[in-house]
């Protein structure tokens, strides 16, 4: 059996800088990846199958509409593989939260099956294959601190940033990505400023305060609970910066160390036991 973490993706900043003729938007975004997420496990089998377990199993379909199965089928066809695999998805990330759950699951599936089937495909080949499944797949295949531009396909790994102690919150309300983009007042906003060489979480948070998530306003109009989540995070002790991730409705806050994240996560769980809350270290 091969097992891979499908890490939560957190967009620290997301600038929408243009709209393309094909309907997609050009982005300029910074993303990091958490040490928590879903988990993909694959075992040898005669055919492809998917089972879903975990605390949020109800958030993921079991059939061919799941991006995991689409990724597995695409890789098998691309590599001319006759073998199958029994795939298990342990679902711990909420859907519709802007935390890259489905894309990260698919990316972890490509990596795991590449190993199980001994294909030895390089990262660039997996990225080219993953682009056909969605704009986030390239970032989730890299799964480390990065800047992505275009539709998310032009990736620059950030090697000098510190690990970030974060609290993640999902206020139990999903947001549709197309609906969030449809709510943009303009699609030609300015790009990110030149990335900083921050040495500490506090230095990186101070620089991120100069950036934006252009989808935060549109998503908040669809789900006002996002404002409640951000307000709750900003009220916790040690919060350096709080912002929505991706197209929402998940939010994050940056702290200086793990002790502060554990305290903040406990406070958020006590105040809103109906919300999903996670403390993590992201890189």
C-alpha positions in Angstrom: 0.0 0.0 0.0 1.1 3.5 -0.8 -0.2 6.4 1.3 0.0 10.2 0.7 -1.1 13.2 2.6 -3.4 15.5 0.5 -2.3 18.6 2.2 -4.6 21.6 2.7 -3.6 24.5 0.4 -3.8 27.9 1.9 -3.7 31.0 -0.4 -2.0 33.6 1.6 -2.8 36.2 -1.0 -4.8 36.0 -4.3 -4.8 38.8 -6.8 -7.1 38.5 -9.8 -5.1 40.3 -12.5 -7.0 39.6 -15.8 -9.7 37.7 -17.6 -8.8 35.4 -20.5 -10.7 34.8 -23.7 -11.4 31.2 -22.5 -13.3 32.4 -19.5 -10.5 31.7 -17.0 -8.9 34.4 -14.9 -5.2 35.2 -14.7 -4.1 35.1 -11.0 -1.1 36.1 -9.0 -1.2 34.0 -5.8 1.0 32.9 -2.9 0.2 29.5 -1.5 1.5 27.3 1.3 0.6 23.7 2.3 -0.4 22.5 5.7 0.7 19.4 7.6 -3.0 18.4 7.9 -5.4 17.4 5.2 -7.0 14.4 3.6 -5.2 11.1 3.0 -5.0 9.0 -0.1 -4.1 5.3 0.2 -3.7 3.0 -2.8 -3.4 -0.8 -3.0 -3.0 -3.2 -5.9 -6.3 -4.4 -7.4 -7.6 -5.7 -10.7 -9.6 -2.5 -11.4 -10.0 1.0 -10.1 -12.3 1.6 -7.2 -12.7 4.3 -4.6 -13.9 4.2 -1.0 -14.4 7.2 1.2 -14.1 7.4 5.0 -13.1 10.0 7.5 -14.9 12.6 9.6 -16.1 14.5 6.5 -16.8 11.5 4.2 -20.2 13.0 3.4 -18.4 15.9 1.6 -16.9 13.6 -1.1 -18.7 11.5 -3.7 -17.7 7.9 -4.1 -18.2 7.5 -7.9 -16.6 8.6 -11.1 -17.5 12.3 -10.5 -14.9 12.4 -7.7 -11.7 14.1 -9.0 -9.7 11.2 -7.4 -11.2 8.7 -9.8 -10.8 11.1 -12.8 -7.1 11.5 -11.9 -6.6 7.8 -11.6 -8.3 7.0 -14.9 -6.4 9.7 -16.7 -3.0 8.5 -15.4 -3.8 4.8 -16.2 -4.8 5.8 -19.8 -1.8 8.1 -20.2 0.7 5.5 -19.0 -1.0 2.6 -20.7 -1.4 0.7 -17.4 -3.5 -2.5 -17.3 -3.5 -2.8 -13.5 -6.0 -1.2 -11.3 -5.9 0.1 -7.7 -8.2 0.1 -4.6 -8.1 3.8 -3.6 -9.2 5.0 -0.2 -9.8 8.6 0.6 -9.9 9.6 4.2 -11.7 12.9 4.0 -10.9 15.4 6.8 -11.0 18.7 4.8 -14.3 20.4 4.2 -15.5 20.9 0.6 -16.2 24.3 -0.8 -13.7 25.9 1.7 -11.0 27.2 -0.6 -8.5 24.8 0.9 -7.8 22.9 -2.2 -9.4 19.6 -0.9 -10.5 18.0 -4.2 -7.4 19.2 -6.2 -5.1 18.1 -3.4 -6.8 14.7 -3.3 -6.3 14.3 -7.1 -2.7 15.4 -6.8 -2.0 12.9 -4.0 -3.6 10.2 -6.1 -1.3 10.9 -9.1 1.7 10.8 -6.9 0.6 7.6 -5.1 -0.3 5.7 -8.2 2.9 6.9 -9.9 4.7 5.1 -7.1 2.4 2.0 -6.9 2.5 1.4 -10.6 6.3 2.1 -10.7 5.8 4.6 -13.6 8.7 6.9 -12.7 6.9 9.9 -14.3 8.6 13.2 -13.4 6.9 16.1 -11.7 6.7 18.1 -15.0 4.8 15.2 -16.7 2.4 14.9 -13.8 1.8 18.6 -13.9 1.0 18.6 -17.6 -1.4 15.7 -17.0 -3.0 17.4 -14.0 -3.7 20.6 -15.9 -6.5 18.8 -17.7 -8.3 18.3 -14.4 -8.2 21.8 -13.0 -6.2 24.9 -12.5 -5.1 24.1 -8.9 -3.6 20.7 -9.7 -0.2 22.0 -10.6 0.1 23.8 -7.3 -1.1 20.8 -5.3 1.4 18.5 -7.1 4.3 20.8 -6.1 2.8 21.1 -2.5 5.3 23.5 -1.0 5.4 27.3 -0.6 5.0 28.9 -4.0 4.0 31.8 -6.1 1.7 30.9 -9.0 0.7 33.1 -12.0 -1.4 32.7 -15.1 -4.1 30.2 -14.4 -1.9 28.7 -11.7 0.4 26.9 -14.1 3.4 29.3 -13.9 5.0 28.3 -10.6 7.9 29.7 -8.7 8.8 27.8 -5.5 9.6 30.0 -2.5 12.6 28.6 -0.7 13.4 31.1 1.9 10.1 31.6 3.8 9.7 30.5 7.4 7.2 27.7 8.3 3.9 29.4 9.3 1.9 28.5 12.4 -1.7 28.8 11.3 -5.2 28.2 12.5 -7.7 27.2 9.8 -11.4 27.8 10.2 -14.3 26.8 8.0 -17.6 28.4 9.1 -19.8 25.5 7.9 -20.9 27.2 4.7 -19.6 26.3 1.3 -18.9 28.8 -1.4 -19.0 28.1 -5.1 -15.8 29.1 -6.9 -17.6 30.2 -10.1 -20.0 32.2 -8.0 -17.2 34.0 -6.2 -15.5 34.9 -9.4 -18.8 36.0 -10.9 -19.1 38.5 -8.0 -15.8 40.3 -8.8 -16.4 44.0 -9.4 -13.4 44.1 -11.7 -11.1 41.4 -13.1 -7.9 43.4 -13.8 -6.6 44.2 -10.4 -2.9 44.9 -9.7 -0.4 42.0 -9.2 1.4 41.1 -6.0 4.3 43.3 -4.9 7.7 41.6 -5.1 7.8 38.8 -2.5 9.7 39.5 0.7 12.6 37.5 2.1 10.9 37.2 5.5 12.7 35.4 8.3 9.9 35.1 10.8 6.1 34.6 10.6 5.7 38.2 11.9 7.8 39.6 9.1 5.9 37.6 6.5 2.5 38.6 8.0 3.5 42.3 7.9 4.3 42.0 4.2 1.2 40.0 3.5 -0.9 42.9 5.0 0.1 44.8 1.8 -1.5 42.1 -0.3 -5.2 41.0 -0.8 -7.5 38.3 -1.6 -9.6 39.8 -4.3 -12.3 37.1 -3.9 -12.8 37.8 -0.2 -15.5 40.5 -0.8 -17.5 38.5 -3.4 -17.3 35.4 -1.2 -18.4 37.3 1.9 -21.5 38.6 0.1 -22.4 35.0 -0.7 -21.6 33.7 2.8 -21.6 36.4 5.6 -20.3 33.8 8.0 -16.8 34.4 6.5 -16.9 37.8 8.3 -17.7 36.1 11.5 -14.8 33.7 11.1 -12.4 36.5 10.3 -13.6 38.5 13.3 -13.2 35.5 15.6 -9.7 34.8 14.4 -8.6 38.4 14.8 -9.9 38.4 18.3 -7.7 35.5 19.4 -4.5 36.1 21.3 -1.4 36.4 19.1 -3.1 36.8 15.7 -0.8 38.5 13.3 -3.0 38.4 10.2 -6.4 36.8 9.3 -7.7 36.4 5.7 -9.9 34.2 3.6 -8.1 31.4 1.6 -8.7 30.9 -2.1 -12.3 31.4 -3.2 -13.6 30.8 0.3 -15.1 30.1 2.7 -12.2 28.8 4.7 -10.1 31.4 6.6 -6.7 31.3 8.2 -4.8 33.3 10.8 -1.0 33.5 11.2 0.7 33.3 14.7 4.2 33.4 15.9 4.5 29.8 17.3 2.6 26.5 17.8 1.6 27.4 21.4 -0.4 30.4 20.1 -2.1 28.4 17.4 -3.2 25.7 19.8 -4.6 28.3 22.2 -6.4 30.1 19.3 -7.8 26.9 17.9 -9.1 25.9 21.3 -10.7 29.3 21.7 -12.4 29.1 18.3 -13.7 25.5 19.0 -15.1 26.6 22.3 -16.9 29.7 20.8 -18.1 27.9 17.6 -18.3 24.1 18.1 -20.3 23.9 14.9 -17.3 25.1 12.8 -14.4 23.1 11.5 -11.1 24.3 13.1 -7.5 23.1 12.6 -4.1 24.1 13.9 -1.2 23.5 11.6 2.3 24.3 10.5 2.4 25.3 6.8 5.4 25.3 4.5 
